[in-house]
Amino acid sequence: MDQKPDLLQEFIGNPSFRKWVNAPDESTVAYWESYQRQYPEHEAAIRQAAAVVRRLKQASIELAQVEADPQKEEEIWQSLRQQLFPAPVRRSFAWGWAAAAAVVLAVGLGWWMVQPSQAPQLAQVIATPQSDSVTISNTHTKPRLVSLPDGSSVILQKGSNLRYENPFQAQNRMVSLSGEAYFEVVRDTTRPFLVYANGLVARVLGTSFNIKAYSRDNNVTLTVRTGKVSVSSHPVFEAASKEGEDLVLQPNEQVVFARKESRLFRSPINTLAEAKTLVLRPVNLVYNAVPVSEVIAEIERTYGIKVIFQNPLLSNCRITTDLKEGTLSQKLDIICKTIEANWAAQDNYVAVSGRGCRP
């Protein structure tokens, strides 16, 4: 375990967290899903703390069944220690074993020995986001383009929220979604891209996919458009998941996470439903000396976003380009570089600025 001891101890010592792990109900699920959306970088600590809580519950049951047998008690303690802390316990982490012992005793007796002044104030943590975190909300009826620090693109649907760190961490690229969004992820084999969406976790290196994860819905749905996506339930739900391991999806495959049952399963794509709605798919755009206005019009139709030329003369420019590869952000970069312009994503449209071209 390499997480900060105080963070792990805070999770393990929180009654709401332990209830969420062992016997989740509507209120604890809502609270801790909100916490995950606010702090996806705590995923590793949550995973470790959840494992500790589950093992401690089992250990408390085993200890309760031991009738004054010191040898059996010692075997249980050593087994617990090996499972929670398989590596030698470092001096700086000596609190962990002592805390684990206290937790087992407390759980076994049905109470928790934490003074009120030591109780974690997680509600305050949620209400105070870190300075390097960015939260984007789409309060408009049209989809909104979000360009991420690595060049990946997110088409955020109405009523949806996206949170990410800027810049991304060195070891991975983590975002948190509540609502619906279409992702086009820049390939980076050294830093996986992780999406947390109401109990579902998607891991990719570079691909495109759509996630529907509104908090009001019972299910979270992920549909792959290109590449491969590895999907699992959030670590806290893994013990209850009937799959027990990640699912790897290919293009035009879909997975559903049933939140109430904590169950992850493959599902056929509803082609009739897709025919009635705007379904985002990757497009290969190749142009030869055509007005840039035609290129932008096709992008608007494909992605459902609005693009505005701040200078009308820009629509006179012609463009020859190959847009077969790349995310929407990268395609806009190529278009603007070709016509010597710049673009910026606004709340409900993309603004393109530049001197333009004469007719």
C-alpha positions as CSV (number, residue, x, y, z in Angstrom):
1,M,0.0,0.0,0.0
2,D,1.4,3.3,-1.0
3,Q,-1.5,5.6,-0.2
4,K,-1.2,8.3,2.4
5,P,-2.1,6.7,5.8
6,D,-4.3,9.6,6.8
7,L,-6.4,9.2,3.7
8,L,-6.9,5.5,4.1
9,Q,-7.6,5.9,7.8
10,E,-10.2,8.5,7.0
11,F,-12.1,6.2,4.7
12,I,-11.8,3.2,6.9
13,G,-12.9,5.2,9.9
14,N,-16.0,6.7,8.3
15,P,-19.2,4.9,9.1
16,S,-20.9,6.0,5.9
17,F,-18.0,4.5,3.9
18,R,-18.2,1.2,5.7
19,K,-21.9,1.0,5.1
20,W,-21.4,1.8,1.5
21,V,-19.0,-1.1,1.2
22,N,-20.8,-3.7,3.2
23,A,-24.5,-2.8,3.0
24,P,-25.0,0.1,0.5
25,D,-28.3,1.9,0.5
26,E,-29.7,4.8,-1.6
27,S,-28.2,7.6,0.6
28,T,-24.7,6.1,0.9
29,V,-24.5,5.3,-2.8
30,A,-25.6,8.8,-3.7
31,Y,-23.1,10.3,-1.3
32,W,-20.0,8.3,-2.3
33,E,-20.8,8.5,-6.0
34,S,-20.8,12.3,-5.6
35,Y,-17.4,12.0,-3.8
36,Q,-15.9,9.9,-6.6
37,R,-17.0,12.4,-9.2
38,Q,-15.4,15.1,-7.2
39,Y,-12.2,13.2,-6.5
40,P,-11.4,10.4,-9.1
41,E,-7.8,10.7,-8.1
42,H,-8.7,8.9,-4.8
43,E,-9.6,5.8,-6.7
44,A,-6.6,3.8,-5.4
45,A,-7.2,4.8,-1.8
46,I,-10.9,3.9,-2.1
47,R,-10.0,0.5,-3.6
48,Q,-7.6,-0.3,-0.8
49,A,-9.9,1.0,2.0
50,A,-12.8,-1.0,0.6
51,A,-10.7,-4.2,0.6
52,V,-9.7,-3.5,4.2
53,V,-13.3,-2.9,5.3
54,R,-14.5,-6.2,3.7
55,R,-11.6,-8.2,5.1
56,L,-12.0,-6.7,8.6
57,K,-15.7,-7.6,8.6
58,Q,-14.8,-11.2,7.8
59,A,-12.1,-11.2,10.4
60,S,-14.5,-9.9,13.0
61,I,-16.8,-12.8,12.3
62,E,-14.0,-15.3,12.5
63,L,-12.8,-13.8,15.8
64,A,-16.3,-13.9,17.3
65,Q,-16.3,-17.7,16.7
66,V,-13.1,-18.3,18.5
67,E,-13.6,-19.4,22.1
68,A,-10.6,-18.4,24.2
69,D,-8.1,-20.2,21.9
70,P,-5.0,-17.9,21.7
71,Q,-3.4,-20.1,18.9
72,K,-6.5,-19.7,16.7
73,E,-6.7,-16.0,17.4
74,E,-3.0,-15.6,16.4
75,E,-3.6,-17.5,13.2
76,I,-6.5,-15.2,12.3
77,W,-4.5,-12.1,13.1
78,Q,-1.5,-13.2,11.0
79,S,-3.7,-14.2,8.1
80,L,-5.4,-10.8,8.3
81,R,-2.0,-9.1,8.4
82,Q,-0.7,-11.0,5.4
83,Q,-3.8,-10.2,3.3
84,L,-3.9,-6.5,4.2
85,F,-0.2,-5.9,4.2
86,P,1.6,-8.6,2.2
87,A,4.9,-6.6,2.1
88,P,7.0,-6.0,5.2
89,V,5.4,-3.2,7.2
90,R,7.5,-0.1,7.0
91,R,8.0,2.1,10.1
92,S,6.3,5.0,8.4
93,F,3.3,2.7,7.9
94,A,3.2,1.2,11.4
95,W,-0.1,2.9,12.0
96,G,-1.7,0.6,9.5
97,W,-1.4,-2.6,11.5
98,A,-2.4,-1.0,14.8
99,A,-5.3,0.7,13.1
100,A,-6.4,-2.6,11.5
101,A,-6.4,-4.3,14.9
102,A,-8.5,-1.5,16.4
103,V,-10.9,-1.7,13.5
104,V,-11.4,-5.4,13.8
105,L,-12.1,-5.1,17.5
106,A,-14.4,-2.2,16.9
107,V,-16.4,-3.9,14.2
108,G,-16.5,-7.1,16.2
109,L,-18.0,-5.2,19.1
110,G,-20.3,-3.2,16.9
111,W,-18.9,0.2,17.6
112,W,-16.1,2.5,16.4
113,M,-13.5,4.1,18.7
114,V,-13.1,7.4,17.0
115,Q,-13.4,10.7,18.9
116,P,-15.9,13.2,17.3
117,S,-13.0,15.6,16.7
118,Q,-11.2,12.9,14.6
119,A,-14.2,12.1,12.5
120,P,-13.5,12.9,8.8
121,Q,-15.4,15.9,7.4
122,L,-15.8,14.5,3.9
123,A,-18.8,16.8,3.1
124,Q,-16.5,19.8,3.5
125,V,-13.9,18.1,1.3
126,I,-16.5,17.6,-1.5
127,A,-17.6,21.2,-1.2
128,T,-14.0,22.5,-1.7
129,P,-12.6,21.2,-5.0
130,Q,-8.8,21.3,-5.5
131,S,-7.5,24.2,-7.4
132,D,-6.2,22.1,-10.3
133,S,-9.5,20.4,-11.0
134,V,-11.9,21.5,-13.7
135,T,-15.6,20.9,-13.8
136,I,-17.6,21.5,-17.0
137,S,-21.4,21.5,-17.0
138,N,-23.6,21.6,-20.1
139,T,-26.8,23.6,-19.2
140,H,-27.7,24.1,-22.8
141,T,-29.8,22.0,-25.2
142,K,-27.0,21.6,-27.7
143,P,-24.0,19.3,-27.1
144,R,-20.9,21.0,-25.8
145,L,-17.3,20.3,-26.9
146,V,-14.8,19.9,-24.1
147,S,-11.1,19.7,-25.2
148,L,-9.0,17.9,-22.7
149,P,-5.4,18.7,-21.8
150,D,-4.1,15.8,-23.9
151,G,-6.0,16.7,-27.0
152,S,-8.9,14.2,-26.4
153,S,-12.4,15.4,-27.2
154,V,-15.6,15.0,-25.2
155,I,-19.0,15.9,-26.6
156,L,-21.0,16.6,-23.5
157,Q,-24.7,16.2,-23.8
158,K,-27.2,18.5,-22.1
159,G,-27.6,18.1,-18.3
160,S,-24.2,16.5,-18.0
161,N,-21.1,17.2,-16.0
162,L,-17.5,16.4,-16.6
163,R,-14.6,16.7,-14.1
164,Y,-10.9,16.3,-14.9
165,E,-7.5,17.4,-13.6
166,N,-5.5,20.0,-15.5
167,P,-2.9,18.9,-16.3
168,F,-3.5,15.2,-16.2
169,Q,-1.4,13.1,-13.8
170,A,1.9,11.6,-15.0
171,Q,0.7,8.0,-14.6
172,N,-2.8,8.2,-16.1
173,R,-5.6,10.5,-17.4
174,M,-8.7,10.4,-15.2
175,V,-12.1,12.0,-15.8
176,S,-15.4,11.7,-14.0
177,L,-18.7,11.8,-15.8
178,S,-22.3,12.3,-14.6
179,G,-24.7,12.3,-17.6
180,E,-23.9,11.4,-21.2
181,A,-20.9,12.1,-23.3
182,Y,-19.1,10.9,-26.4
183,F,-15.3,10.4,-26.0
184,E,-12.6,10.5,-28.6
185,V,-9.4,9.7,-26.8
186,V,-5.9,10.4,-28.0
187,R,-3.8,7.3,-28.0
188,D,-1.1,7.2,-25.3
189,T,0.3,3.8,-24.4
190,T,2.1,5.1,-21.4
191,R,-0.9,6.7,-19.7
192,P,-4.3,4.9,-19.8
193,F,-7.4,7.0,-20.0
194,L,-9.9,6.3,-17.2
195,V,-13.5,7.3,-17.1
196,Y,-15.5,7.0,-13.8
197,A,-19.3,7.1,-14.4
198,N,-21.7,6.2,-11.5
199,G,-20.0,2.9,-10.6
200,L,-18.7,2.0,-14.0
201,V,-15.0,2.4,-14.9
202,A,-13.7,2.5,-18.5
203,R,-10.0,2.0,-19.3
204,V,-8.7,2.9,-22.8
205,L,-5.4,3.8,-24.5
206,G,-7.0,5.5,-27.5
207,T,-10.5,5.0,-28.9
208,S,-14.0,6.4,-29.2
209,F,-17.0,5.5,-27.2
210,N,-20.2,6.8,-25.7
211,I,-21.3,6.6,-22.1
212,K,-24.7,7.3,-20.7
213,A,-24.6,7.6,-16.9
214,Y,-27.3,9.9,-15.5
215,S,-27.7,9.8,-11.8
216,R,-31.5,9.4,-12.2
217,D,-31.1,6.2,-14.2
218,N,-30.7,2.7,-12.8
219,N,-28.2,1.6,-15.5
220,V,-25.0,3.0,-16.9
221,T,-24.4,2.2,-20.6
222,L,-21.2,2.3,-22.6
223,T,-21.1,1.8,-26.4
224,V,-17.8,1.4,-28.2
225,R,-17.4,3.0,-31.7
226,T,-13.7,2.4,-32.4
227,G,-10.8,0.6,-30.8
228,K,-11.1,-1.4,-27.6
229,V,-12.4,-0.5,-24.2
230,S,-11.9,-2.4,-20.9
231,V,-14.9,-2.0,-18.6
232,S,-15.3,-2.9,-15.0
233,S,-17.5,-1.9,-12.1
234,H,-15.9,0.5,-9.5
235,P,-13.6,-1.4,-7.1
236,V,-16.1,-1.0,-4.3
237,F,-18.7,-3.0,-6.3
238,E,-16.3,-5.7,-7.6
239,A,-17.2,-8.2,-4.8
240,A,-20.8,-8.0,-5.8
241,S,-20.2,-8.1,-9.6
242,K,-21.3,-11.3,-11.2
243,E,-18.6,-10.9,-13.9
244,G,-15.7,-10.7,-11.4
245,E,-13.3,-9.3,-14.0
246,D,-13.0,-6.6,-16.7
247,L,-15.0,-6.9,-19.9
248,V,-13.1,-6.0,-23.1
249,L,-15.4,-4.5,-25.8
250,Q,-14.8,-4.2,-29.5
251,P,-16.3,-1.7,-31.9
252,N,-20.1,-1.7,-32.0
253,E,-20.3,-3.6,-28.7
254,Q,-22.1,-2.4,-25.6
255,V,-22.0,-3.0,-21.9
256,V,-24.6,-2.2,-19.2
257,F,-23.8,-1.7,-15.5
258,A,-27.0,-2.3,-13.3
259,R,-26.3,-0.1,-10.4
260,K,-28.8,-1.6,-7.9
261,E,-27.6,-5.1,-8.5
262,S,-24.0,-4.1,-8.9
263,R,-23.9,-6.3,-12.1
264,L,-22.0,-5.7,-15.3
265,F,-23.2,-7.5,-18.5
266,R,-23.0,-7.2,-22.2
267,S,-26.0,-5.9,-24.1
268,P,-27.0,-5.8,-27.8
269,I,-27.2,-2.3,-29.3
270,N,-30.7,-1.0,-29.8
271,T,-30.5,0.0,-33.4
272,L,-34.2,1.2,-33.4
273,A,-33.5,3.6,-30.6
274,E,-30.3,4.8,-32.2
275,A,-32.1,5.5,-35.4
276,K,-34.3,8.0,-33.6
277,T,-31.5,9.9,-31.9
278,L,-28.3,11.6,-32.8
279,V,-25.6,8.9,-32.5
280,L,-22.1,10.1,-32.6
281,R,-19.7,8.0,-34.7
282,P,-16.1,8.5,-36.0
283,V,-16.0,10.0,-39.5
284,N,-13.3,10.1,-42.2
285,L,-13.3,13.5,-43.8
286,V,-11.2,14.0,-47.0
287,Y,-11.4,17.3,-48.9
288,N,-9.8,18.8,-52.0
289,A,-10.0,22.6,-52.4
290,V,-13.5,22.9,-51.0
291,P,-14.8,25.9,-49.0
292,V,-14.0,25.5,-45.3
293,S,-17.7,26.4,-44.6
294,E,-18.6,23.0,-46.1
295,V,-16.1,21.2,-43.9
296,I,-17.5,23.0,-40.8
297,A,-21.1,22.2,-41.8
298,E,-20.3,18.5,-42.0
299,I,-18.6,18.6,-38.6
300,E,-21.7,20.4,-37.2
301,R,-24.0,17.6,-38.6
302,T,-21.7,14.8,-37.4
303,Y,-21.1,16.0,-33.8
304,G,-24.2,18.1,-33.2
305,I,-22.3,21.2,-32.2
306,K,-22.5,24.8,-33.4
307,V,-19.4,26.4,-35.0
308,I,-19.4,30.2,-35.6
309,F,-17.1,32.2,-37.8
310,Q,-16.4,35.4,-35.9
311,N,-15.1,36.9,-39.2
312,P,-17.4,36.2,-42.2
313,L,-14.4,36.2,-44.5
314,L,-13.3,32.9,-43.0
315,S,-16.1,31.1,-44.9
316,N,-14.4,32.1,-48.2
317,C,-11.2,30.1,-47.4
318,R,-10.8,26.8,-49.2
319,I,-9.1,23.8,-47.8
320,T,-7.4,20.6,-48.9
321,T,-6.9,18.1,-46.1
322,D,-7.3,14.6,-44.8
323,L,-9.2,14.3,-41.6
324,K,-9.3,10.5,-41.4
325,E,-7.6,10.3,-38.1
326,G,-7.7,12.2,-34.8
327,T,-10.2,13.6,-32.3
328,L,-12.5,16.5,-33.0
329,S,-10.1,18.9,-31.2
330,Q,-7.2,17.7,-33.4
331,K,-9.4,18.1,-36.6
332,L,-10.2,21.6,-35.6
333,D,-6.5,22.3,-35.1
334,I,-5.7,21.0,-38.6
335,I,-8.5,23.1,-40.2
336,C,-7.5,26.3,-38.4
337,K,-3.8,25.8,-39.1
338,T,-4.6,25.4,-42.8
339,I,-6.6,28.7,-43.0
340,E,-4.4,30.6,-40.4
341,A,-7.2,30.8,-37.8
342,N,-7.8,29.8,-34.2
343,W,-10.6,28.1,-32.4
344,A,-12.0,28.1,-28.9
345,A,-14.8,26.0,-27.3
346,Q,-17.5,28.2,-25.7
347,D,-20.5,27.2,-23.5
348,N,-22.7,26.2,-26.4
349,Y,-20.6,26.7,-29.6
350,V,-17.1,26.7,-31.0
351,A,-15.8,30.1,-32.1
352,V,-13.3,30.3,-35.0
353,S,-11.4,33.6,-35.4
354,G,-8.9,34.8,-38.0
355,R,-8.4,37.3,-40.8
356,G,-10.2,35.1,-43.4
357,C,-9.9,35.0,-47.2
358,R,-11.1,37.2,-50.0
359,P,-13.7,35.8,-52.4
